[in-house]
Amino acid sequence: MKDYRFSLMVLALLTLAACKQPASEEPTEAAEVAEVTVATEAPDYAAFDKNVAVIRSLMKAHEDEDLAFQTELMADTLKWSPPYYNGNEWLGKEEYVAAMKGYHDGYDNIKFTEGIILEDGAEGGMWSGSAFPKATATSTPDAIRVYGTWTATHTESGKEIGVKWFGIIWINEDGKIVQATDYWDVHGLAAQIAEE
């Protein structure tokens, strides 16, 4: 009888093992979401707001042509990638400040309108963090993506100009800008000024 019970138990275990579905090699969507949630920290909204305030101060100082205050917002070690192609060479604070002075000397009524241009207006001009790609997902707000439109009056010609602008600005724990990169159509600005 013992052999019979033992045989039944072995048969039952084999049947259960055979019926068990193999684990999927592809994680389910819920598992992926859980993995990303576990892998990233909760967003620090207060730090994001603080960094956005620094950037908005920079934009306002540029509108006001307040080069001294713009300079105060920058770390001495600032690295800057200008909007024109220069072999992707990073420049320093001195070159960034000189470029800002050039804009102040060459334009009046400088204005920044924050936001991504949509069919029915503008939406959100400051973004940070990412969920994709998974390998580099982050919730830290030290790099802020900034979208907007710059308008001004060209001082010499009196022409009204405008450019869509995108930049990424990195801010350190001291609230100073440590790195910035600009993307906008430099040639398009020159073409607007040259138009008859």
C-alpha positions in Angstrom: 0.0 0.0 0.0 2.9 2.3 0.8 4.2 1.8 -2.7 0.8 2.7 -4.2 0.6 5.9 -2.2 4.1 6.9 -3.1 3.4 6.2 -6.7 0.3 8.4 -6.6 2.2 11.2 -4.9 4.9 11.1 -7.6 2.3 11.0 -10.3 0.4 14.0 -8.8 3.7 16.0 -8.6 4.6 15.1 -12.1 1.1 16.1 -13.3 1.3 19.4 -11.5 4.8 20.1 -12.8 3.7 19.3 -16.4 0.6 21.6 -16.2 2.6 24.6 -14.9 3.0 27.2 -17.6 6.7 28.3 -18.2 7.4 31.8 -17.2 7.3 34.2 -20.1 10.6 35.6 -21.2 9.0 38.9 -22.1 7.9 40.9 -19.0 4.3 41.9 -18.9 3.5 45.6 -19.2 2.6 45.7 -15.5 5.9 44.2 -14.6 7.8 46.7 -16.7 5.9 49.6 -15.1 6.6 48.2 -11.7 10.3 47.8 -12.6 10.6 51.4 -13.8 8.7 52.6 -10.7 11.1 50.7 -8.4 14.2 51.8 -10.5 13.5 55.6 -10.2 13.1 57.8 -7.2 10.0 59.9 -6.7 10.2 63.2 -8.6 11.5 66.1 -6.5 8.9 68.7 -7.6 10.3 71.4 -5.2 13.8 71.1 -6.8 12.3 71.2 -10.3 10.4 74.4 -9.3 13.5 75.9 -7.9 15.5 75.2 -11.0 12.8 76.5 -13.3 12.8 79.8 -11.2 16.5 80.1 -11.9 15.9 79.7 -15.6 13.0 82.1 -15.6 15.3 84.6 -13.8 17.9 84.1 -16.6 15.3 84.8 -19.3 13.9 87.8 -17.5 17.4 89.2 -17.0 18.1 88.7 -20.8 14.8 90.6 -21.6 15.9 93.4 -19.3 19.4 93.3 -20.7 20.8 92.9 -17.2 24.1 91.2 -18.0 25.4 91.5 -14.4 22.4 89.5 -13.1 22.7 86.9 -15.9 26.3 86.5 -15.0 25.5 86.0 -11.3 23.2 83.1 -12.2 26.1 81.2 -13.9 28.8 79.0 -12.2 32.3 80.1 -13.0 32.8 76.7 -14.6 29.9 77.0 -17.0 30.1 75.0 -20.2 28.1 76.2 -23.2 27.3 74.7 -26.6 26.2 77.5 -28.9 23.4 77.2 -31.5 25.8 77.4 -34.4 27.9 74.4 -35.4 31.4 74.7 -34.1 32.5 71.1 -34.3 30.5 70.4 -31.1 33.2 72.2 -29.0 32.0 73.3 -25.6 32.7 77.0 -24.7 33.0 78.6 -21.3 31.3 81.3 -19.3 33.3 84.1 -20.9 32.1 83.2 -24.4 28.5 82.8 -23.1 28.5 86.2 -21.5 30.0 87.8 -24.6 27.2 86.2 -26.7 24.6 87.6 -24.4 26.2 91.1 -24.6 26.1 90.8 -28.3 22.4 90.2 -28.3 21.9 93.1 -25.9 23.9 95.4 -28.2 22.2 94.2 -31.3 18.5 94.0 -30.2 15.9 95.9 -28.3 12.6 94.8 -26.9 13.9 91.3 -26.3 11.1 89.0 -25.2 10.9 85.3 -24.3 7.5 83.6 -24.7 7.7 80.2 -22.9 6.0 77.2 -24.3 5.8 74.7 -27.2 3.8 76.2 -30.0 0.6 74.2 -30.7 -2.3 74.8 -33.1 -4.4 76.3 -30.3 -1.7 78.1 -28.3 1.4 77.2 -26.3 1.9 74.5 -23.8 4.5 73.8 -21.1 7.9 75.3 -21.7 9.9 73.6 -19.0 10.4 69.8 -18.8 12.7 67.5 -16.9 13.2 63.8 -16.2 12.2 60.9 -18.5 10.8 57.5 -18.5 12.4 56.5 -21.8 14.8 54.9 -22.6 14.6 52.6 -19.6 18.4 52.4 -19.3 18.7 56.1 -18.6 15.3 56.9 -17.1 15.5 59.6 -14.4 13.4 61.7 -12.1 16.1 64.2 -11.2 15.4 67.8 -12.2 19.0 69.0 -12.7 18.7 69.2 -16.5 15.7 71.3 -17.7 14.5 71.2 -21.3 13.3 74.7 -22.2 11.0 75.5 -25.1 9.9 78.9 -26.3 10.0 81.7 -28.8 12.4 84.8 -28.7 11.3 88.0 -30.3 13.1 91.3 -30.5 13.7 94.4 -32.6 16.9 94.5 -34.6 18.5 97.7 -33.4 20.2 98.7 -36.6 17.4 97.9 -39.1 14.4 98.3 -36.8 13.1 95.0 -38.0 11.0 92.8 -35.8 12.5 89.3 -35.6 11.6 86.0 -34.0 13.0 82.5 -33.5 11.7 79.3 -32.0 14.2 78.2 -29.4 15.0 75.0 -27.5 17.7 74.7 -24.9 18.8 72.3 -22.1 20.1 74.0 -19.0 21.8 72.1 -16.1 21.7 73.6 -12.6 23.8 72.5 -9.7 22.8 72.2 -6.1 23.9 75.8 -5.4 21.3 77.0 -7.9 23.9 78.0 -10.5 23.8 77.2 -14.2 26.7 74.9 -14.9 25.9 73.8 -18.5 23.7 75.0 -21.3 23.1 74.1 -24.9 21.0 76.1 -27.4 19.2 75.0 -30.6 17.7 77.6 -32.9 18.0 78.7 -36.5 20.9 81.2 -36.5 20.7 81.6 -40.3 16.9 82.2 -40.1 17.5 85.1 -37.9 20.1 86.6 -40.3 17.6 86.0 -43.2 14.9 88.0 -41.3 17.2 90.9 -40.8 18.4 90.8 -44.5 14.8 90.7 -45.9 13.7 93.8 -48.0 
